Every structure is written in structure tokens, then in C-alpha cells.
Amino acid sequence: MNWLDWLKIGGVVVVLLAILGWYLERKQKRQEELEEAERKRQEELEEAERKRQEEMKEEDNFVDALLKNICPQCGTKESLKKLEDESSSTPYALEGMMTIKDRKQDCERRMQVWTRFSERAIGCTQCDYHKVYYDTLTYNVKKIADYHFECPQCGEEDVYLKDIKATDRYQANKEVIETTARGTKSRYIKVTKVVEEETYACKNCDFTSVATVTTELN
């Protein structure tokens, strides 16, 4: 064999090596793509399982459990319901008067407050899941009227806001904080406050309760 034959053989070998290299590169790239796709699939499965476990997490609060309404045992949605025959509440216990800030109406309301011990059960319609929530609930007279809770006296859902009347108007000092180039400082300004009385009553009995509402005028 002369040098030309060796040159031809060398050319063929180079071509074969190039083809083999291209094939191995494609095979490796394909393998990497498959591994990446599998990794993403596993991540998606793990995320879906994490979300499912989060959805099925048992709530510590009775209201939250019914609002989410996903059974922690079987995962069925819209399957939880309150078991009325296993739920009960003790009578109201009067705690006294309490001043509560009403951010929605921007006022302070001093009114009667009650507490009661509640035992509320929920169950699943698709499996045997069952849970009882034990809570000490706090009620004020406005909440009882607004949300149609039972009357503290007769137990009927008939408490309502009967009357509102203004009883006083006065000037008061209010501390305000100002920010200047030198920092912050406080000063007092005069404000006008209006006092009203809200009378709550029951349509079914002689229950009445008066709340004192103090509002600062703009």
C-alpha cells in the first residue's frame, strides 16, 4: 500500500470518528434532555403532593375547616359538614362592659360582652372522618345583632338595633406625632367627639342592651 491508500484509509477513519462523535453527542444530549424532563416531572409531582398535603391539613379552627371544606382523611372537597346533633353551646355568661375599637366605622363602642363554651363537631360525607372543636367564644351585643346569634336571654335569633340617639358632644385633646427634618415630635390638638347611644332589643323577649359609641369628627 502506498501513501495514497493510507491517506484514503485515514480519511475514512476520520469520517467514521466524526460520525461516531456526532452520534455519541446526540445520544448524550438526548439522555440529558430525558433526565431533565424526568427531574421536572418529579418536581411537579412533589409540588402537587405538597399542595395536596397542605390542602388536606387539619385546621385548628372550626370556621376555617368549614370554609376550606376539604376532608383531611380522604381529600374529598366540599364533603365536610357540621354535625348538628353532636354540637352544643353553654348559656351566655356575662363578662361585663368592654370598649372595642370599630375600625370599619372609625369609632369606639362600649358595650356588654358575653362568653360561652362551644362544642362543635364536623364529619365527612365520603368517609368516617370526624372531629370535635372545643372553643370559648366571645360575643358583644352588636355582633349578636349583626350576625343573628341567639339572644342572651331567650335564645331566639331576634336581637336587633332598635334606636340610635346622640347624647353628648365635647372637645378633647389628642396627641399627634409629627415628623420634621430634626426628627419626630408630639403635640396636642383639639378634636370634637360625639357620643351616641345604640339601643339593642329582642323581638321575642324584653332583653335590652345599650352601647355607648364615641366618634371623633374629622
Residue frames as a rotation matrix with the C-alpha (Angstrom) as fourth column:
MET 1
0.582 0.814 0.000 0.00
0.814 -0.582 0.000 0.00
0.000 0.000 -1.000 0.00
ASN 2
-0.410 -0.711 0.571 1.32
0.684 -0.654 -0.324 3.36
0.604 0.257 0.754 -0.92
TRP 3
-0.917 -0.042 -0.396 0.88
0.331 -0.636 -0.697 6.61
-0.222 -0.771 0.597 0.94
LEU 4
-0.713 0.700 -0.037 -2.23
-0.587 -0.567 0.578 7.48
0.384 0.434 0.815 -1.09
ASP 5
-0.110 0.665 -0.738 -4.02
0.178 0.744 0.644 4.34
0.978 -0.061 -0.200 0.09
TRP 6
-0.494 -0.131 -0.860 -3.10
0.856 0.103 -0.507 5.16
0.156 -0.986 0.061 3.69
LEU 7
-0.988 0.144 -0.062 -4.41
-0.134 -0.981 -0.138 8.66
-0.081 -0.128 0.988 3.17
LYS 8
-0.376 0.899 -0.223 -7.74
-0.445 0.036 0.895 7.30
0.813 0.436 0.386 1.93
ILE 9
-0.077 0.308 -0.948 -7.99
0.635 0.749 0.191 4.93
0.769 -0.587 -0.253 4.86
GLY 10
-0.796 -0.285 -0.534 -7.15
0.600 -0.491 -0.631 7.78
-0.083 -0.823 0.562 7.24
GLY 11
-0.845 0.525 0.104 -9.87
-0.459 -0.810 0.364 9.92
0.275 0.260 0.926 5.67
VAL 12
-0.071 0.839 -0.540 -12.43
-0.059 0.537 0.842 7.16
0.996 0.091 0.011 6.11
VAL 13
-0.286 -0.110 -0.952 -11.38
0.862 0.404 -0.305 6.71
0.418 -0.908 -0.020 9.74
VAL 14
-0.985 -0.098 -0.139 -11.71
0.147 -0.901 -0.408 10.45
-0.085 -0.423 0.902 10.37
VAL 15
-0.520 0.854 -0.013 -15.19
-0.569 -0.335 0.750 10.47
0.637 0.397 0.661 8.85
LEU 16
0.040 0.525 -0.850 -16.23
0.336 0.795 0.506 7.42
0.941 -0.306 -0.145 10.89
LEU 17
-0.588 -0.324 -0.741 -14.86
0.799 -0.091 -0.595 9.00
0.125 -0.942 0.312 14.06
ALA 18
-0.958 0.267 0.101 -16.73
-0.267 -0.964 0.009 12.23
0.100 -0.018 0.995 13.29
ILE 19
-0.174 0.937 -0.302 -19.97
-0.381 0.218 0.898 10.29
0.908 0.272 0.319 12.73
LEU 20
-0.055 0.089 -0.995 -19.40
0.705 0.709 0.024 8.33
0.707 -0.700 -0.102 15.94
GLY 21
-0.879 -0.324 -0.350 -18.67
0.477 -0.614 -0.629 11.53
-0.011 -0.720 0.694 17.86
TRP 22
-0.729 0.669 0.143 -21.82
-0.552 -0.699 0.455 13.18
0.404 0.253 0.879 16.48
TYR 23
0.040 0.757 -0.652 -23.88
-0.015 0.653 0.757 10.12
0.999 -0.020 0.038 17.41
LEU 24
-0.290 -0.219 -0.931 -22.44
0.862 0.362 -0.354 9.95
0.415 -0.906 0.084 20.92
GLU 25
-0.997 -0.076 -0.013 -23.00
0.076 -0.928 -0.365 13.70
0.015 -0.365 0.931 21.38
ARG 26
-0.398 0.917 -0.006 -26.64
-0.594 -0.253 0.764 13.39
0.699 0.307 0.646 20.26
LYS 27
0.075 0.394 -0.916 -27.11
0.390 0.834 0.390 10.37
0.918 -0.387 -0.091 22.50
GLN 28
-0.641 -0.387 -0.663 -25.66
0.756 -0.164 -0.634 12.24
0.137 -0.907 0.398 25.49
LYS 29
-0.934 0.323 0.149 -27.77
-0.322 -0.946 0.035 15.32
0.152 -0.015 0.988 24.74
ARG 30
-0.116 0.932 -0.343 -30.89
-0.357 0.284 0.890 13.20
0.927 0.226 0.300 24.42
GLN 31
-0.108 -0.004 -0.994 -30.05
0.737 0.671 -0.083 11.47
0.667 -0.742 -0.069 27.71
GLU 32
-0.917 -0.273 -0.292 -29.60
0.398 -0.687 -0.608 14.85
-0.035 -0.674 0.738 29.41
GLU 33
-0.664 0.738 0.125 -32.93
-0.579 -0.612 0.538 16.05
0.473 0.285 0.834 27.99
LEU 34
0.086 0.692 -0.717 -34.66
0.082 0.712 0.697 12.91
0.993 -0.119 0.004 29.27
GLU 35
-0.391 -0.316 -0.864 -33.06
0.856 0.220 -0.468 13.31
0.338 -0.923 0.184 32.70
GLU 36
-0.999 0.031 0.034 -34.08
-0.039 -0.960 -0.276 17.00
0.024 -0.277 0.960 32.82
ALA 37
-0.323 0.941 -0.101 -37.65
-0.540 -0.096 0.836 16.13
0.777 0.325 0.539 31.80
GLU 38
0.086 0.306 -0.948 -37.77
0.510 0.804 0.306 13.41
0.856 -0.510 -0.087 34.47
ARG 39
-0.754 -0.428 -0.499 -36.39
0.646 -0.346 -0.680 15.82
0.119 -0.835 0.537 37.08
LYS 40
-0.854 0.488 0.180 -39.05
-0.468 -0.872 0.145 18.41
0.228 0.039 0.973 36.22
ARG 41
-0.043 0.872 -0.487 -41.75
-0.237 0.465 0.853 15.74
0.971 0.152 0.186 36.29
GLN 42
-0.177 -0.107 -0.978 -40.62
0.803 0.560 -0.206 14.62
0.570 -0.822 -0.013 39.74
GLU 43
-0.969 -0.194 -0.153 -40.57
0.246 -0.808 -0.535 18.24
-0.019 -0.556 0.831 40.95
GLU 44
-0.551 0.831 0.075 -44.10
-0.618 -0.467 0.633 18.78
0.561 0.302 0.771 39.62
LEU 45
0.107 0.569 -0.815 -45.28
0.208 0.789 0.578 15.57
0.972 -0.231 -0.034 41.31
GLU 46
-0.494 -0.372 -0.786 -43.64
0.829 0.070 -0.555 16.59
0.262 -0.926 0.274 44.59
GLU 47
-0.983 0.157 0.097 -45.16
-0.172 -0.970 -0.172 20.09
0.067 -0.185 0.980 44.37
ALA 48
-0.217 0.956 -0.199 -48.59
-0.485 0.071 0.872 18.64
0.847 0.286 0.448 43.61
GLU 49
0.054 0.181 -0.982 -48.25
0.613 0.770 0.176 16.26
0.788 -0.612 -0.069 46.57
ARG 50
-0.831 -0.403 -0.383 -47.10
0.550 -0.495 -0.673 19.11
0.082 -0.770 0.633 48.82
LYS 51
-0.770 0.609 0.190 -50.12
-0.551 -0.786 0.281 21.19
0.320 0.112 0.941 47.80
ARG 52
0.035 0.807 -0.590 -52.40
-0.136 0.589 0.797 18.20
0.990 0.052 0.130 48.30
GLN 53
-0.240 -0.205 -0.949 -50.98
0.836 0.453 -0.309 17.61
0.493 -0.868 0.062 51.77
GLU 54
-0.991 -0.125 -0.052 -51.33
0.135 -0.883 -0.450 21.31
0.011 -0.453 0.892 52.55
GLU 55
-0.444 0.896 0.031 -54.94
-0.599 -0.322 0.733 21.28
0.666 0.307 0.679 51.39
MET 56
0.255 0.559 -0.789 -55.66
0.138 0.786 0.602 18.20
0.957 -0.263 0.123 53.48
LYS 57
-0.796 -0.598 -0.089 -54.03
0.198 -0.120 -0.973 19.67
0.571 -0.792 0.214 56.58
GLU 58
0.044 0.839 -0.543 -56.41
0.910 0.190 0.368 19.54
0.412 -0.510 -0.755 59.50
GLU 59
-0.147 -0.022 0.989 -57.47
-0.011 -1.000 -0.024 23.02
0.989 -0.014 0.147 60.55
ASP 60
-0.837 -0.214 -0.504 -57.27
0.491 0.114 -0.864 24.11
0.242 -0.970 0.010 64.19
ASN 61
-0.794 0.568 -0.215 -60.31
-0.374 -0.736 -0.564 26.35
-0.479 -0.368 0.797 63.83
PHE 62
-0.290 0.784 0.549 -63.88
0.495 0.614 -0.615 25.15
-0.819 0.094 -0.566 63.21
VAL 63
0.611 0.563 -0.556 -64.80
-0.114 -0.632 -0.766 28.04
-0.783 0.532 -0.322 60.89
ASP 64
-0.114 -0.752 -0.650 -61.58
-0.893 -0.208 0.398 27.69
-0.435 0.626 -0.648 58.86
ALA 65
-0.781 -0.166 0.602 -62.23
-0.032 0.974 0.226 23.95
-0.623 0.157 -0.766 58.46
LEU 66
0.120 0.917 0.379 -65.70
0.584 0.244 -0.774 24.54
-0.803 0.314 -0.507 57.01
LEU 67
0.571 0.040 -0.820 -64.53
-0.456 -0.815 -0.358 27.41
-0.682 0.579 -0.447 54.80
LYS 68
-0.478 -0.802 -0.358 -61.75
-0.803 0.233 0.549 25.29
-0.356 0.550 -0.755 53.26
ASN 69
0.451 0.845 0.287 -64.03
-0.697 0.534 -0.479 22.23
-0.558 0.016 0.830 53.24
ILE 70
0.183 -0.442 -0.878 -61.51
-0.666 0.602 -0.442 19.54
0.723 0.666 -0.184 52.26
CYS 71
0.969 0.236 0.069 -61.52
-0.213 0.665 0.716 16.29
0.123 -0.709 0.695 54.22
PRO 72
0.196 -0.961 0.196 -58.09
-0.977 -0.174 0.125 15.76
-0.086 -0.216 -0.973 55.87
GLN 73
-0.031 -0.171 0.985 -58.60
-0.369 0.918 0.147 11.99
-0.929 -0.359 -0.091 55.71
CYS 74
0.182 0.172 0.968 -59.81
0.673 0.696 -0.250 11.23
-0.717 0.697 0.011 52.16
GLY 75
-0.763 -0.610 -0.215 -59.11
0.313 -0.639 0.703 14.58
-0.566 0.469 0.678 50.46
THR 76
-0.253 0.748 0.613 -62.64
0.945 0.054 0.324 14.99
0.209 0.661 -0.720 49.06
LYS 77
-0.989 -0.085 0.121 -63.64
0.074 -0.993 -0.093 18.60
0.128 -0.083 0.988 48.51
GLU 78
-0.467 0.849 0.247 -66.96
-0.773 -0.528 0.353 20.07
0.430 -0.027 0.903 49.70
SER 79
-0.121 0.393 -0.912 -67.56
0.095 0.919 0.383 16.99
0.988 -0.040 -0.148 51.85
LEU 80
-0.845 -0.232 -0.482 -67.35
0.485 0.049 -0.873 18.41
0.226 -0.971 0.072 55.38
LYS 81
-0.038 0.863 0.503 -70.48
-0.021 -0.504 0.863 19.45
0.999 0.022 0.037 57.26
LYS 82
-0.656 -0.105 0.747 -71.40
-0.698 -0.291 -0.654 20.46
0.287 -0.951 0.118 60.77
LEU 83
-0.539 0.463 -0.704 -72.95
0.418 0.872 0.254 17.65
0.731 -0.158 -0.663 62.80
GLU 84
-0.220 0.524 0.823 -75.80
-0.526 -0.774 0.352 19.48
0.821 -0.356 0.446 64.48
ASP 85
0.752 0.613 -0.242 -76.78
-0.166 0.531 0.831 16.56
0.637 -0.585 0.501 66.74
GLU 86
0.387 -0.693 -0.608 -73.25
0.879 0.477 0.016 16.45
0.279 -0.541 0.794 68.19
SER 87
-0.578 -0.576 0.578 -72.82
0.427 -0.817 -0.387 20.23
0.695 0.023 0.718 68.58
SER 88
0.520 0.736 -0.432 -73.82
0.780 -0.203 0.592 22.27
0.348 -0.645 -0.680 71.60
SER 89
-0.397 -0.598 0.697 -73.10
0.149 -0.791 -0.594 25.53
0.906 -0.132 0.403 73.42
THR 90
-0.488 0.195 -0.851 -73.38
0.872 0.062 -0.486 26.54
-0.042 -0.979 -0.201 77.05
PRO 91
0.672 0.740 0.016 -75.60
0.739 -0.672 0.033 29.52
0.035 -0.011 -0.999 78.01
TYR 92
0.251 -0.545 0.800 -74.13
0.195 -0.781 -0.594 33.02
0.948 0.305 -0.089 77.72
ALA 93
0.284 -0.242 -0.928 -72.03
0.952 -0.046 0.304 34.19
-0.117 -0.969 0.217 80.67
LEU 94
0.898 0.115 0.425 -71.96
0.208 -0.962 -0.178 37.99
0.388 0.248 -0.887 81.05
GLU 95
0.027 -0.973 -0.229 -68.40
0.946 0.099 -0.309 39.29
0.323 -0.209 0.923 81.28
GLY 96
0.052 0.040 -0.998 -69.36
0.611 -0.792 0.000 42.95
-0.790 -0.609 -0.065 81.77
MET 97
0.938 0.247 -0.245 -68.74
0.011 -0.726 -0.688 46.13
-0.347 0.642 -0.684 79.77
MET 98
-0.010 -0.959 0.284 -65.87
0.676 0.203 0.709 46.39
-0.737 0.199 0.646 77.31
THR 99
0.486 0.067 -0.872 -64.66
-0.426 -0.852 -0.303 49.16
-0.763 0.519 -0.385 74.99
ILE 100
0.093 -0.367 0.926 -63.99
0.664 0.716 0.217 47.85
-0.742 0.594 0.310 71.49
LYS 101
-0.421 -0.342 -0.841 -62.43
-0.368 -0.783 0.502 49.77
-0.829 0.520 0.204 68.61
ASP 102
0.482 0.608 0.631 -64.52
0.471 0.427 -0.772 49.63
-0.739 0.669 -0.080 65.44
ARG 103
-0.530 -0.814 -0.240 -62.04
0.191 -0.390 0.901 50.30
-0.826 0.431 0.362 62.62
LYS 104
-0.518 0.396 0.758 -64.67
0.853 0.180 0.490 50.00
0.058 0.900 -0.431 59.92
GLN 105
0.538 0.792 0.289 -66.82
0.722 -0.610 0.328 52.80
0.436 0.032 -0.900 61.37
ASP 106
-0.390 -0.824 0.412 -63.81
0.393 -0.553 -0.734 54.57
0.833 -0.125 0.540 62.95
CYS 107
0.234 0.491 0.839 -65.29
-0.662 -0.552 0.508 54.75
0.713 -0.674 0.196 66.44
GLU 108
-0.910 -0.407 -0.080 -65.12
-0.196 0.591 -0.782 53.20
0.366 -0.696 -0.618 69.89
ARG 109
0.104 0.991 -0.086 -68.08
-0.481 0.126 0.868 51.26
0.870 -0.049 0.490 71.24
ARG 110
-0.866 -0.292 0.406 -68.51
-0.487 0.307 -0.818 50.44
0.115 -0.906 -0.408 74.93
MET 111
0.120 0.939 -0.322 -70.97
-0.833 0.272 0.482 47.59
0.541 0.210 0.815 75.29
GLN 112
0.421 0.141 0.896 -71.87
-0.730 0.639 0.242 44.37
-0.539 -0.756 0.372 77.06
VAL 113
-0.211 -0.577 -0.789 -69.78
-0.839 0.520 -0.157 41.29
0.501 0.629 -0.594 76.31
TRP 114
0.652 0.441 0.617 -70.63
-0.673 0.712 0.200 37.62
-0.351 -0.545 0.761 76.91
THR 115
-0.564 -0.738 -0.370 -68.71
-0.820 0.552 0.151 34.36
0.093 0.389 -0.917 76.60
ARG 116
0.619 0.695 0.366 -69.93
-0.715 0.692 -0.106 30.83
-0.326 -0.196 0.925 76.05
PHE 117
-0.480 -0.759 0.440 -68.27
-0.509 0.650 0.565 27.43
-0.715 0.047 -0.698 75.73
SER 118
0.441 0.626 -0.643 -68.92
-0.872 0.131 -0.471 25.76
-0.211 0.768 0.604 72.39
GLU 119
-0.413 -0.465 0.783 -68.59
-0.173 0.884 0.434 22.13
-0.894 0.044 -0.445 71.30
ARG 120
0.466 0.553 -0.691 -68.91
-0.743 -0.180 -0.645 21.80
-0.481 0.814 0.326 67.51
ALA 121
-0.125 -0.447 0.886 -68.43
0.078 0.886 0.458 18.61
-0.989 0.126 -0.076 65.52
ILE 122
0.201 0.159 -0.967 -67.78
-0.938 -0.254 -0.237 18.13
-0.283 0.954 0.098 61.80
GLY 123
0.035 -0.158 0.987 -67.83
0.032 0.987 0.156 14.97
-0.999 0.026 0.040 59.71
CYS 124
-0.723 -0.337 -0.603 -67.14
-0.595 -0.141 0.792 13.87
-0.351 0.931 -0.098 56.14
THR 125
0.355 0.934 -0.028 -69.91
-0.761 0.272 -0.590 12.59
-0.543 0.230 0.807 53.88
GLN 126
0.546 -0.196 -0.815 -67.47
-0.675 0.473 -0.566 10.37
0.497 0.859 0.125 51.96
CYS 127
-0.255 -0.638 -0.726 -65.52
0.108 0.727 -0.678 8.67
0.961 -0.252 -0.116 54.77
ASP 128
0.493 0.482 -0.724 -65.56
0.704 0.268 0.658 8.22
0.511 -0.834 -0.207 58.55
TYR 129
-0.629 -0.740 0.239 -63.57
0.477 -0.610 -0.633 11.40
0.614 -0.284 0.736 59.33
HIS 130
0.599 0.794 -0.107 -64.85
0.524 -0.287 0.802 13.07
0.606 -0.536 -0.588 62.50
LYS 131
-0.609 -0.788 -0.093 -63.52
0.604 -0.384 -0.698 15.94
0.514 -0.481 0.710 64.63
VAL 132
0.586 0.746 -0.316 -64.89
0.768 -0.387 0.510 17.92
0.258 -0.542 -0.800 67.57
TYR 133
-0.384 -0.653 0.653 -63.78
0.356 -0.757 -0.548 21.53
0.852 0.022 0.523 68.16
TYR 134
0.344 0.410 -0.845 -63.90
0.938 -0.111 0.328 22.95
0.040 -0.905 -0.423 71.70
ASP 135
-0.481 -0.475 0.737 -63.86
0.523 -0.830 -0.194 26.75
0.704 0.292 0.648 71.85
THR 136
-0.145 0.422 -0.895 -64.57
0.796 -0.487 -0.358 29.60
-0.587 -0.765 -0.265 74.24
LEU 137
-0.280 0.146 0.949 -66.38
0.831 -0.458 0.316 32.17
0.481 0.877 0.006 72.10
THR 138
-0.656 0.019 -0.755 -66.77
0.467 -0.776 -0.425 35.88
-0.593 -0.631 0.500 72.85
TYR 139
-0.132 0.706 0.696 -69.85
0.901 -0.207 0.382 37.86
0.413 0.677 -0.609 71.81
ASN 140
-0.905 0.064 -0.422 -70.79
0.155 -0.872 -0.465 41.52
-0.397 -0.486 0.779 72.10
VAL 141
-0.083 0.996 -0.041 -74.29
0.245 -0.019 -0.969 42.89
-0.966 -0.090 -0.242 71.63
LYS 142
0.140 0.093 -0.986 -73.52
-0.807 -0.567 -0.169 44.40
-0.574 0.819 -0.004 68.20
LYS 143
-0.798 -0.497 -0.342 -72.09
-0.603 0.669 0.434 41.10
0.013 0.553 -0.833 66.96
ILE 144
-0.715 0.601 0.356 -75.16
0.321 0.735 -0.597 39.25
-0.621 -0.312 -0.719 68.24
ALA 145
0.254 0.862 -0.439 -77.46
-0.069 -0.437 -0.897 41.62
-0.965 0.258 -0.052 66.35
ASP 146
0.005 -0.317 -0.948 -75.39
-0.910 -0.395 0.127 41.87
-0.415 0.862 -0.291 63.14
TYR 147
-0.733 -0.425 -0.531 -74.85
-0.622 0.734 0.272 38.13
0.274 0.530 -0.803 62.73
HIS 148
0.210 0.969 -0.128 -78.21
-0.787 0.245 0.566 36.97
0.580 -0.018 0.815 64.12
PHE 149
-0.758 -0.446 -0.476 -76.83
-0.023 0.747 -0.664 34.98
0.652 -0.492 -0.577 67.02
GLU 150
-0.011 0.804 -0.594 -79.10
0.735 0.410 0.540 33.74
0.678 -0.431 -0.596 69.80
CYS 151
0.362 0.258 0.896 -80.49
-0.359 -0.848 0.389 36.25
0.860 -0.462 -0.215 72.28
PRO 152
-0.711 -0.703 -0.030 -78.64
-0.216 0.259 -0.941 36.02
0.670 -0.663 -0.336 75.63
GLN 153
-0.623 0.525 0.580 -82.00
-0.742 -0.163 -0.650 36.00
-0.246 -0.835 0.491 77.41
CYS 154
0.336 0.899 0.281 -84.42
-0.692 0.438 -0.574 33.84
-0.639 -0.001 0.769 75.39
GLY 155
-0.313 -0.581 0.751 -82.18
0.059 0.777 0.626 32.05
-0.948 0.240 -0.209 72.89
GLU 156
0.602 0.564 0.565 -84.04
0.622 0.111 -0.775 33.23
-0.500 0.818 -0.284 69.79
GLU 157
-0.482 -0.805 0.347 -82.25
0.836 -0.303 0.458 34.91
-0.263 0.510 0.819 66.87
ASP 158
0.367 0.796 0.481 -84.26
0.856 -0.492 0.161 38.13
0.365 0.352 -0.862 67.21
VAL 159
0.171 -0.369 -0.913 -81.82
0.622 -0.678 0.391 40.74
-0.764 -0.635 0.114 68.58
TYR 160
0.222 -0.039 0.974 -81.73
0.893 -0.393 -0.219 43.95
0.392 0.919 -0.052 66.51
LEU 161
-0.857 -0.487 -0.172 -80.62
0.516 -0.819 -0.251 47.60
-0.019 -0.304 0.953 66.67
LYS 162
0.036 0.990 -0.133 -83.71
0.993 -0.050 -0.110 49.39
-0.115 -0.128 -0.985 67.91
ASP 163
0.935 0.343 0.094 -82.63
0.344 -0.939 -0.002 53.02
0.087 0.034 -0.996 68.30
ILE 164
-0.216 -0.976 0.018 -79.70
0.950 -0.215 -0.225 55.45
0.223 -0.031 0.974 67.99
LYS 165
0.848 0.472 0.242 -79.62
0.412 -0.874 0.258 58.83
0.333 -0.120 -0.935 69.70
ALA 166
-0.138 -0.905 0.404 -76.94
0.309 -0.426 -0.850 61.47
0.941 0.008 0.339 70.26
THR 167
0.654 0.375 -0.657 -76.23
0.703 0.020 0.711 62.19
0.280 -0.927 -0.250 73.91
ASP 168
0.604 -0.511 -0.612 -73.13
0.248 -0.609 0.753 64.40
-0.758 -0.606 -0.241 74.04
ARG 169
0.643 -0.538 0.545 -70.59
0.539 -0.187 -0.821 66.44
0.544 0.822 0.170 72.10
TYR 170
0.884 -0.367 -0.291 -67.36
0.081 -0.492 0.867 67.70
-0.461 -0.790 -0.405 73.64
GLN 171
0.639 -0.760 -0.117 -63.84
-0.550 -0.346 -0.760 68.96
0.537 0.550 -0.639 72.95
ALA 172
0.901 -0.408 0.147 -60.84
0.172 0.648 0.742 66.79
-0.398 -0.643 0.654 73.79
ASN 173
0.294 -0.892 -0.343 -57.07
-0.872 -0.397 0.287 66.91
-0.392 0.215 -0.895 73.49
LYS 174
0.972 -0.014 0.236 -55.48
0.110 0.911 -0.399 64.47
-0.209 0.413 0.886 71.07
GLU 175
0.173 -0.980 -0.093 -51.77
-0.305 -0.144 0.942 63.69
-0.936 -0.135 -0.324 70.83
VAL 176
0.997 0.062 0.037 -50.37
0.018 0.273 -0.962 63.66
-0.070 0.960 0.271 67.28
ILE 177
0.216 -0.969 0.120 -46.86
0.414 0.202 0.888 62.74
-0.884 -0.142 0.445 66.12
GLU 178
0.954 0.039 -0.299 -45.18
-0.226 -0.563 -0.795 64.99
-0.199 0.826 -0.527 63.55
THR 179
0.374 -0.859 0.350 -42.07
0.814 0.485 0.320 64.23
-0.444 0.165 0.881 61.52
THR 180
0.933 -0.154 -0.325 -39.71
-0.245 -0.934 -0.260 67.11
-0.264 0.322 -0.909 60.75
ALA 181
0.570 -0.796 -0.205 -36.18
-0.224 0.090 -0.970 67.48
0.791 0.599 -0.127 59.43
ARG 182
-0.281 -0.686 0.671 -34.97
-0.844 -0.157 -0.513 67.31
0.458 -0.710 -0.535 63.03
GLY 183
-0.987 -0.030 -0.158 -36.88
0.035 0.917 -0.398 64.13
0.156 -0.399 -0.904 63.80
THR 184
-0.180 0.976 -0.127 -40.27
0.473 0.199 0.858 63.40
0.862 0.094 -0.497 65.34
LYS 185
-0.991 -0.026 0.131 -42.15
-0.101 -0.501 -0.860 65.35
0.088 -0.865 0.494 67.96
SER 186
-0.377 0.906 -0.192 -45.55
0.876 0.417 0.245 65.15
0.302 -0.076 -0.950 69.56
ARG 187
-0.966 0.195 0.169 -48.10
-0.237 -0.930 -0.282 67.85
0.102 -0.312 0.945 70.18
TYR 188
-0.569 0.822 -0.019 -51.72
0.626 0.418 -0.658 68.10
-0.533 -0.386 -0.753 71.25
ILE 189
-0.916 0.374 0.149 -54.60
-0.134 -0.633 0.762 69.31
0.379 0.678 0.630 69.13
LYS 190
-0.539 0.814 0.216 -58.26
-0.504 -0.106 -0.857 69.97
-0.675 -0.570 0.468 69.90
VAL 191
-0.915 0.337 -0.222 -60.76
-0.004 0.542 0.840 67.49
0.403 0.770 -0.495 68.46
THR 192
-0.293 0.902 0.318 -64.53
-0.956 -0.270 -0.117 67.21
-0.020 -0.338 0.941 68.67
LYS 193
-0.988 0.008 -0.155 -66.07
0.008 1.000 -0.003 63.96
0.155 -0.004 -0.988 69.82
VAL 194
-0.199 0.979 0.036 -69.70
-0.878 -0.195 0.437 62.90
0.435 0.056 0.899 69.51
VAL 195
-0.944 -0.046 0.326 -71.29
-0.229 0.803 -0.550 60.37
-0.236 -0.594 -0.769 71.85
GLU 196
-0.191 0.903 -0.385 -74.29
-0.825 0.065 0.562 58.28
0.532 0.424 0.732 70.77
GLU 197
-0.497 0.135 0.857 -76.28
-0.576 0.688 -0.442 55.55
-0.649 -0.713 -0.264 72.44
GLU 198
-0.508 0.332 -0.795 -77.28
-0.613 0.508 0.604 52.44
0.605 0.794 -0.054 70.48
THR 199
-0.213 0.524 0.825 -80.16
-0.827 0.353 -0.438 50.53
-0.520 -0.775 0.358 72.00
TYR 200
-0.731 -0.043 -0.681 -80.39
-0.450 0.781 0.433 46.85
0.514 0.623 -0.590 71.13
ALA 201
-0.184 0.755 0.629 -83.52
-0.867 0.178 -0.466 44.83
-0.464 -0.631 0.622 71.84
CYS 202
-0.975 -0.043 0.218 -85.06
0.034 0.940 0.340 41.43
-0.220 0.339 -0.915 71.18
LYS 203
-0.527 0.820 -0.223 -88.31
-0.702 -0.271 0.659 40.97
0.480 0.504 0.718 69.25
ASN 204
-0.092 0.481 -0.872 -89.12
0.075 0.877 0.475 37.84
0.993 -0.021 -0.116 71.23
CYS 205
0.223 0.124 -0.967 -88.48
0.945 0.216 0.245 38.97
0.239 -0.969 -0.069 74.84
ASP 206
0.974 0.224 0.036 -87.73
0.203 -0.933 0.297 42.06
0.100 -0.282 -0.954 76.94
PHE 207
0.211 -0.970 -0.117 -83.94
0.886 0.140 0.442 41.87
-0.412 -0.197 0.889 76.50
THR 208
0.951 -0.049 0.306 -82.29
0.109 -0.871 -0.479 45.29
0.290 0.489 -0.823 76.02
SER 209
0.257 -0.920 -0.295 -78.69
0.849 0.069 0.523 46.44
-0.461 -0.386 0.799 75.98
VAL 210
0.991 0.083 -0.103 -77.27
0.040 -0.933 -0.358 49.93
-0.126 0.351 -0.928 75.46
ALA 211
0.187 -0.961 0.206 -73.92
0.976 0.205 0.073 50.55
-0.113 0.188 0.976 73.76
THR 212
0.697 -0.055 -0.715 -72.11
0.071 -0.987 0.146 53.90
-0.713 -0.153 -0.684 74.01
VAL 213
0.417 -0.498 0.760 -70.46
0.909 0.228 -0.349 54.94
0.000 0.837 0.547 70.75
THR 214
0.469 -0.363 -0.805 -67.78
0.081 -0.890 0.449 57.65
-0.880 -0.276 -0.388 70.70
THR 215
0.477 -0.243 0.845 -66.82
0.879 0.152 -0.452 59.07
-0.019 0.958 0.286 67.30
GLU 216
-0.210 -0.624 -0.753 -64.15
0.404 -0.757 0.514 61.65
-0.890 -0.196 0.411 66.55
LEU 217
0.829 0.559 0.020 -65.26
0.277 -0.379 -0.883 64.19
-0.486 0.737 -0.469 63.95
ASN 218
0.039 -0.810 0.585 -62.92
0.999 0.037 -0.015 64.96
-0.009 0.585 0.811 61.07
